[in-house]
Amino acid sequence: MESFRTLDAARKAKRARETARDTGELHEQSRVSFREFAEEWVGRHYGRRGFRESTRDDYRRDLRRYAFPFFDERLGRTVSQVTPRDVANFVAYLCEERDGKRLADASVRRILAPVRSLFATAVREGLVRTTRRRAPRCRTARRVRDEDGEEVRALTREQLRTVLAVVHPRHRLMFRLLAATGLRVSELIALQWRHLRLDGSEPCVRVRRALAKGRVEPPKSKHGKRDVPLSSALVSELRAWRRETEWPGDEDLVFPSLTGTALNPDNLRPRVLRPAAEEAGAPWAGFHTFRHTCASMLFERGFNVKQVQRWLGHHSPSFTLDAYVHLLDEALPGPLILPSHTAPVGATSTSEVSRTSL
């Protein structure tokens, strides 16, 4: 039930609602509660590039833990009554300190993702009129993020060299492969020997699955399925590793735990990665740091944006450019030398002229 301060305001709201109803902009279903619509939406939603069931579970968990208590219990809103100001207040609510802790920026963005998506669906279905529910940042500092919400920050060559030198020998090859291929850690820990092509003229890692939250699933999008080239040095190391491991079968994991099961990144990070990163002067480094370091080295070698996009498995070159443009060298090279109109002395062919001029 809505209330208004004056009769004119009530009449104006009634006319607006009737107009919206008559033009098909607003359905009577718009009076369902935020919780009712969200529960129904999360059960049927599919993203533009596919949708993992684990992501659906994450959406459902975040909606029940954060969105429902705010929009239903605190505000008591129907889905059509939620305003841009309500969403801004929801962001402030998420950024409040609880028990001496604040949610990280990446967590706030993760929680907002299903809220934004469900409102986009509500607009398409005529339940609300606009999607202008842009959420403000909860921090003032601008940080570049990748597709997984991780801050894009790369190791220097010296830092990478130190990390690889001091990390535990059992895991050194794993981190070398991370840095050389740019795989996500979820893709790396799911690698089986059958996914490595170590023979032939074009050795590569065939990325076909990822292990996240105990589930083996395809990559996040069709672009995530890719073949990443391997250097001859890495091929030799991987062959030696397969000869030495207790788990050399095609279906075995390339980098298993001591019992042959999948590694747990949450255990590796504090026990293996953090000590090595601190020794290298990069205590902030995480598993994604190796992915960003790989991207920076690819750009340094002269790869273009489309090539880096395919290498990393991003869904578009524009995303790759947005995420990694700050890693590119801003200094202008020397002047562009055009081909000469006249052949240099001694040149006998067009090809020789081109080579000499350029």
C-alpha positions as CSV (number, residue, x, y, z in Angstrom):
1,M,0.0,0.0,0.0
2,E,1.4,3.4,-1.0
3,S,0.6,6.7,0.8
4,F,1.0,10.3,-0.3
5,R,1.1,13.6,1.4
6,T,-1.5,15.3,-0.7
7,L,-4.5,14.3,-2.8
8,D,-2.9,15.8,-5.9
9,A,0.2,13.6,-5.4
10,A,-2.0,10.5,-5.1
11,R,-4.0,11.4,-8.2
12,K,-0.7,12.0,-10.1
13,A,0.6,8.6,-9.1
14,K,-2.6,6.9,-10.0
15,R,-2.6,8.5,-13.5
16,A,1.0,7.4,-14.0
17,R,0.2,3.9,-13.0
18,E,-2.8,3.7,-15.3
19,T,-0.8,5.1,-18.2
20,A,1.9,2.5,-17.6
21,R,-0.7,-0.2,-17.4
22,D,-2.5,0.9,-20.6
23,T,0.8,1.2,-22.6
24,G,2.0,-2.2,-21.3
25,E,4.9,-0.8,-19.5
26,L,3.9,-2.1,-16.1
27,H,2.2,-5.4,-15.2
28,E,0.1,-6.0,-12.1
29,Q,2.7,-8.7,-11.2
30,S,5.0,-5.8,-10.3
31,R,3.3,-5.8,-6.9
32,V,5.1,-9.0,-5.9
33,S,7.7,-8.7,-3.2
34,F,11.4,-8.3,-4.0
35,R,12.0,-11.7,-2.3
36,E,9.3,-13.5,-4.3
37,F,10.5,-12.2,-7.7
38,A,14.2,-12.8,-6.8
39,E,13.6,-16.4,-5.7
40,E,11.7,-17.2,-8.9
41,W,14.2,-15.4,-11.0
42,V,17.3,-17.1,-9.7
43,G,15.8,-20.5,-10.4
44,R,15.3,-19.7,-14.1
45,H,18.1,-17.3,-14.9
46,Y,20.7,-18.0,-17.6
47,G,23.4,-15.5,-18.6
48,R,24.3,-14.3,-22.0
49,R,27.3,-16.6,-22.1
50,G,25.9,-19.6,-20.2
51,F,25.4,-20.0,-16.5
52,R,27.1,-22.4,-14.1
53,E,24.9,-24.1,-11.4
54,S,27.6,-23.2,-8.9
55,T,27.1,-19.5,-9.8
56,R,23.3,-20.0,-9.3
57,D,24.0,-21.3,-5.9
58,D,26.3,-18.3,-5.1
59,Y,23.6,-15.9,-6.4
60,R,20.9,-17.6,-4.2
61,R,23.2,-17.5,-1.2
62,D,24.1,-13.8,-1.5
63,L,20.5,-12.8,-2.1
64,R,19.3,-14.6,1.0
65,R,22.2,-13.4,3.1
66,Y,22.3,-9.7,2.0
67,A,19.6,-8.6,-0.4
68,F,16.5,-10.1,1.3
69,P,17.2,-8.7,4.8
70,F,17.7,-5.3,3.3
71,F,15.0,-4.9,0.6
72,D,12.3,-7.1,2.2
73,E,12.9,-7.0,6.0
74,R,14.3,-3.5,6.4
75,L,12.5,-1.6,3.5
76,G,9.5,-3.9,2.9
77,R,9.7,-3.2,-0.9
78,T,7.9,-4.8,-3.8
79,V,10.2,-5.3,-6.8
80,S,8.6,-2.3,-8.6
81,Q,9.1,0.0,-5.6
82,V,12.8,-0.3,-5.3
83,T,14.4,3.0,-6.3
84,P,17.9,4.0,-7.4
85,R,18.3,5.5,-3.9
86,D,17.4,2.2,-2.3
87,V,20.2,0.5,-4.3
88,A,22.7,3.2,-3.3
89,N,21.7,2.6,0.3
90,F,22.1,-1.1,-0.2
91,V,25.7,-0.5,-1.3
92,A,26.2,1.6,1.8
93,Y,24.7,-1.2,3.9
94,L,27.1,-3.7,2.3
95,C,30.1,-1.4,3.1
96,E,29.2,-1.0,6.8
97,E,31.7,-2.4,9.2
98,R,30.6,-5.6,10.9
99,D,32.5,-7.1,13.8
100,G,35.5,-4.9,13.0
101,K,35.6,-6.0,9.3
102,R,34.4,-4.7,6.0
103,L,33.5,-6.6,2.8
104,A,36.1,-6.3,0.1
105,D,35.3,-4.4,-3.1
106,A,35.2,-7.6,-5.0
107,S,32.7,-9.1,-2.5
108,V,30.4,-6.0,-2.9
109,R,30.5,-6.3,-6.7
110,R,29.7,-10.0,-6.4
111,I,26.7,-9.4,-4.2
112,L,25.4,-6.7,-6.5
113,A,25.7,-8.8,-9.6
114,P,22.4,-10.8,-9.1
115,V,20.6,-7.7,-8.0
116,R,21.5,-5.8,-11.2
117,S,20.6,-8.9,-13.3
118,L,17.2,-9.5,-11.8
119,F,16.3,-5.8,-12.3
120,A,17.3,-6.0,-15.9
121,T,15.0,-9.0,-16.3
122,A,12.2,-7.2,-14.4
123,V,12.5,-4.3,-17.0
124,R,12.3,-6.7,-19.9
125,E,9.3,-8.4,-18.5
126,G,7.5,-5.1,-17.7
127,L,7.6,-5.3,-14.0
128,V,9.6,-2.1,-13.5
129,R,10.1,0.8,-15.8
130,T,13.8,1.5,-15.7
131,T,17.1,-0.1,-14.9
132,R,18.6,3.2,-13.7
133,R,19.8,1.6,-10.5
134,R,23.5,2.3,-10.9
135,A,25.4,1.5,-7.7
136,P,28.1,3.9,-6.5
137,R,31.5,2.6,-5.6
138,C,32.0,1.8,-1.9
139,R,35.7,3.0,-2.1
140,T,37.2,6.1,-3.6
141,A,40.3,4.5,-4.9
142,R,40.0,3.2,-8.5
143,R,41.4,-0.3,-9.0
144,V,41.5,-2.2,-12.3
145,R,39.8,-5.6,-12.0
146,D,39.7,-8.6,-14.1
147,E,36.8,-10.8,-15.0
148,D,37.0,-12.6,-11.7
149,G,37.0,-9.4,-9.7
150,E,40.7,-9.7,-8.9
151,E,42.9,-6.6,-8.9
152,V,45.1,-6.5,-12.0
153,R,48.6,-6.2,-10.8
154,A,51.6,-7.9,-12.3
155,L,55.0,-9.0,-10.9
156,T,58.1,-7.5,-12.2
157,R,60.6,-9.9,-13.9
158,E,62.8,-9.7,-10.8
159,Q,59.9,-10.5,-8.5
160,L,58.8,-13.4,-10.6
161,R,62.4,-14.7,-10.8
162,T,62.6,-14.6,-7.0
163,V,59.3,-16.3,-6.4
164,L,60.2,-19.1,-8.7
165,A,63.6,-19.5,-7.0
166,V,62.4,-19.6,-3.4
167,V,59.0,-21.4,-3.7
168,H,58.9,-25.0,-2.5
169,P,60.5,-27.3,-5.1
170,R,57.5,-29.5,-5.2
171,H,55.3,-26.6,-6.5
172,R,57.9,-24.7,-8.6
173,L,56.8,-26.2,-11.9
174,M,53.2,-25.5,-11.1
175,F,53.9,-21.8,-10.6
176,R,56.1,-21.7,-13.7
177,L,53.2,-23.1,-15.7
178,L,50.9,-20.5,-14.2
179,A,53.1,-17.7,-15.2
180,A,53.9,-19.1,-18.7
181,T,50.3,-19.9,-19.7
182,G,48.2,-17.4,-17.7
183,L,45.8,-20.2,-16.7
184,R,43.4,-19.5,-13.8
185,V,44.2,-21.6,-10.7
186,S,40.9,-23.3,-11.1
187,E,41.9,-24.4,-14.6
188,L,45.4,-25.5,-13.5
189,I,44.3,-27.7,-10.6
190,A,41.8,-29.5,-12.9
191,L,44.5,-30.3,-15.5
192,Q,44.9,-34.0,-16.3
193,W,47.7,-35.5,-18.3
194,R,45.4,-36.0,-21.2
195,H,45.0,-32.2,-21.4
196,L,48.7,-31.7,-22.2
197,R,50.0,-32.2,-25.7
198,L,53.7,-32.7,-25.2
199,D,54.6,-34.3,-28.5
200,G,54.5,-32.9,-32.0
201,S,55.5,-29.5,-33.4
202,E,52.9,-27.5,-31.5
203,P,52.9,-28.6,-27.8
204,C,50.2,-27.0,-25.7
205,V,47.8,-27.0,-22.8
206,R,44.3,-27.8,-23.8
207,V,42.1,-25.9,-21.4
208,R,38.7,-27.8,-21.2
209,R,37.6,-27.7,-17.6
210,A,38.0,-26.0,-14.2
211,L,37.7,-27.2,-10.7
212,A,35.9,-24.7,-8.4
213,K,34.3,-25.4,-5.0
214,G,34.7,-29.1,-5.5
215,R,33.0,-29.2,-8.9
216,V,34.5,-30.0,-12.2
217,E,32.9,-27.7,-14.8
218,P,33.6,-26.4,-18.3
219,P,35.3,-22.9,-18.5
220,K,33.2,-19.9,-17.8
221,S,32.5,-19.2,-21.5
222,K,33.1,-20.8,-24.9
223,H,36.1,-18.6,-25.2
224,G,37.6,-20.2,-22.1
225,K,38.1,-23.5,-24.1
226,R,41.5,-22.8,-25.7
227,D,44.9,-24.3,-26.5
228,V,47.8,-22.4,-24.9
229,P,51.3,-22.9,-26.4
230,L,54.1,-24.4,-24.3
231,S,57.8,-23.7,-24.7
232,S,60.3,-26.5,-25.3
233,A,61.8,-25.9,-21.8
234,L,58.4,-26.4,-20.2
235,V,57.7,-29.5,-22.3
236,S,60.9,-31.0,-21.1
237,E,60.1,-30.2,-17.4
238,L,56.6,-31.6,-17.7
239,R,57.9,-34.8,-19.3
240,A,60.4,-35.3,-16.4
241,W,57.6,-34.5,-13.9
242,R,55.4,-37.2,-15.4
243,R,58.2,-39.8,-15.2
244,E,58.7,-38.9,-11.5
245,T,55.1,-38.6,-10.2
246,E,53.1,-41.3,-8.6
247,W,50.2,-40.3,-10.7
248,P,51.2,-40.5,-14.4
249,G,47.9,-41.8,-15.9
250,D,46.0,-39.9,-18.5
251,E,43.1,-39.4,-16.1
252,D,45.4,-38.4,-13.2
253,L,45.9,-34.8,-12.2
254,V,49.1,-33.1,-13.3
255,F,49.6,-31.4,-10.0
256,P,47.8,-33.5,-7.3
257,S,48.1,-33.5,-3.6
258,L,50.2,-36.1,-1.9
259,T,47.2,-38.5,-2.0
260,G,46.4,-37.9,-5.7
261,T,43.4,-35.6,-5.0
262,A,42.9,-32.0,-6.2
263,L,45.0,-29.3,-4.5
264,N,43.2,-26.8,-2.3
265,P,44.2,-23.2,-3.3
266,D,43.1,-22.0,0.2
267,N,45.8,-24.1,1.7
268,L,48.5,-23.4,-0.9
269,R,48.1,-19.6,-0.6
270,P,49.2,-19.2,3.0
271,R,51.6,-22.2,3.1
272,V,53.4,-22.0,-0.2
273,L,52.6,-18.8,-2.2
274,R,52.6,-16.2,0.6
275,P,56.1,-16.9,2.0
276,A,57.6,-16.9,-1.5
277,A,55.8,-13.7,-2.5
278,E,56.9,-11.9,0.7
279,E,60.5,-12.9,0.0
280,A,60.1,-11.3,-3.4
281,G,58.8,-8.1,-2.0
282,A,55.2,-8.7,-3.3
283,P,53.1,-9.8,-0.3
284,W,50.0,-8.8,-2.2
285,A,50.5,-11.4,-4.8
286,G,47.9,-14.1,-5.3
287,F,47.3,-16.9,-7.9
288,H,45.7,-14.4,-10.3
289,T,48.9,-12.3,-10.2
290,F,50.6,-14.9,-12.3
291,R,47.8,-14.6,-14.9
292,H,48.4,-10.8,-15.0
293,T,52.1,-11.3,-15.2
294,C,51.7,-13.5,-18.2
295,A,49.5,-10.8,-19.9
296,S,52.1,-8.2,-19.2
297,M,54.9,-10.3,-20.7
298,L,52.7,-11.1,-23.8
299,F,52.2,-7.4,-24.4
300,E,55.9,-6.8,-23.8
301,R,56.7,-9.3,-26.5
302,G,54.5,-7.4,-29.0
303,F,51.3,-9.5,-28.9
304,N,48.2,-7.6,-29.9
305,V,45.0,-7.4,-27.9
306,K,43.2,-10.0,-29.9
307,Q,46.0,-12.5,-29.4
308,V,46.1,-11.9,-25.7
309,Q,42.4,-12.2,-25.5
310,R,42.5,-15.7,-27.1
311,W,45.5,-16.7,-25.0
312,L,43.7,-15.8,-21.7
313,G,40.3,-17.0,-22.7
314,H,38.5,-13.6,-22.3
315,H,35.1,-13.1,-23.9
316,S,36.1,-10.0,-25.9
317,P,39.2,-8.0,-26.9
318,S,37.6,-4.9,-25.5
319,F,37.6,-6.5,-22.0
320,T,41.2,-7.5,-22.4
321,L,42.1,-3.9,-23.4
322,D,40.1,-2.4,-20.5
323,A,41.7,-4.7,-18.0
324,Y,45.3,-4.5,-19.2
325,V,45.7,-1.1,-20.8
326,H,47.6,0.2,-17.8
327,L,50.2,-2.5,-18.4
328,L,51.0,-1.2,-21.9
329,D,54.0,1.1,-22.5
330,E,52.8,4.7,-22.9
331,A,56.1,6.0,-24.4
332,L,55.9,6.7,-28.1
333,P,58.4,4.9,-30.3
334,G,60.4,6.6,-33.0
335,P,59.0,8.2,-36.1
336,L,57.2,6.1,-38.7
337,I,59.3,5.8,-41.8
338,L,57.4,5.5,-45.0
339,P,58.6,3.7,-48.2
340,S,60.7,6.0,-50.4
341,H,59.4,7.1,-53.8
342,T,62.8,6.4,-55.4
343,A,64.8,3.2,-55.1
344,P,68.0,3.6,-53.0
345,V,71.3,3.1,-54.7
346,G,72.0,-0.6,-55.2
347,A,68.4,-1.7,-54.8
348,T,67.3,-4.0,-57.6
349,S,63.8,-5.0,-56.6
350,T,60.6,-3.8,-54.9
351,S,61.1,-6.2,-52.0
352,E,64.7,-4.8,-51.5
353,V,63.3,-1.2,-51.5
354,S,60.7,-2.1,-48.9
355,R,63.2,-3.8,-46.6
356,T,65.7,-0.9,-46.9
357,S,63.0,1.8,-46.3
358,L,61.3,0.1,-43.4
